[in-house]
């Protein structure tokens, strides 16, 4: 069964700063998910990636399959980016639906 | 609809009662997932449907929990004889198919058992 570690657990930054959140996992996977959860519980899927890099607006996600590591970057951070960011991976190569979730990174962006 | 919807958004029930939670996935998505998230924890997988059939129900905690998806679209999670420990946010997600995999989440149903 896969294990997921995220860092940092908590991150407070000033508006405009470049943010990096890291995720490491233990077992080979087909794809990795980055999700965002706002207070109140709603979860939004940000990225699903299996190699290289994806970009959406100010968000960039990268993955290194060999090193079993992914990063989520936020450029020009804004207070509305404040949320919990979660990395999730399948429990195994054939189980993309049984996601193992990281503990999440609570991000606070101060104006 | 544009996204996954879940009803009700909040449900308060007394211990021992029966509840049904509904999930309406994105149109055309054949895969549907139910998760449960307790306070301060990550979501826990409950069950996965591919079409009408439950492809994997290994995450259901016990036989008080049951889920159906009779027409391959809307799904209902049913909990019998609710216990206080069932209190959690129940999340539903759907994806185009299992191979594609990207899961789109609904807003969740917050269940409180008193």
Interface residues (C-beta under 8 A of the other chain):
Chain A: X30 X31 X33 X35 X41 X42 X43 X44 X45 X48 X86 X88 X96 X97 X98 X99 X101 X102 X103 X104
Chain B: X31 X33 X37 X42 X43 X45 X48 X56 X59 X89 X91 X93 X95 X98 X101 X102 X103 X104 X105 X107 X108 X110
